[in-house]
Amino acid sequence: MSQDILRNLSEQSSLAAELAAQQVAQGQQAQVDRAMGNLLSAQQARALDQQTILARRERIASGNRAIEQIGTLMMPGGFSLGTTGADSEADSEGNPAMPQQ
């Protein structure tokens, strides 16, 4: 009878140890899962940040192009306002040259 009790206690101890080991393994896996989730969240945040920066740059570039186009309006008689450099023809005083007709 005492041997049966000792055998049952031994089995219970063994099962308790297995259960504790499984709980430790589950706890470690939960930590790994949380770490992977944090890593994924950080990657998503970086990707979203890049998209936001790209969209902001595109809006700024679009606004700059619109301002540039407004600045180069064509005036009656063929004059262009806002042209500079190689696009403009001017006399010695900086007045735009008259268009050739």
Secondary structure, 3 states (H helix, E strand, C coil): CHHHHHHHHHHHHHHHHHHHHHHHHHHHHHHHHHHHHHHHHHHHHHHHHHHHHHHHHHHHHHHHHHHHHHHCCECCCCCECCCCHHHCCECCCCCECCCCC
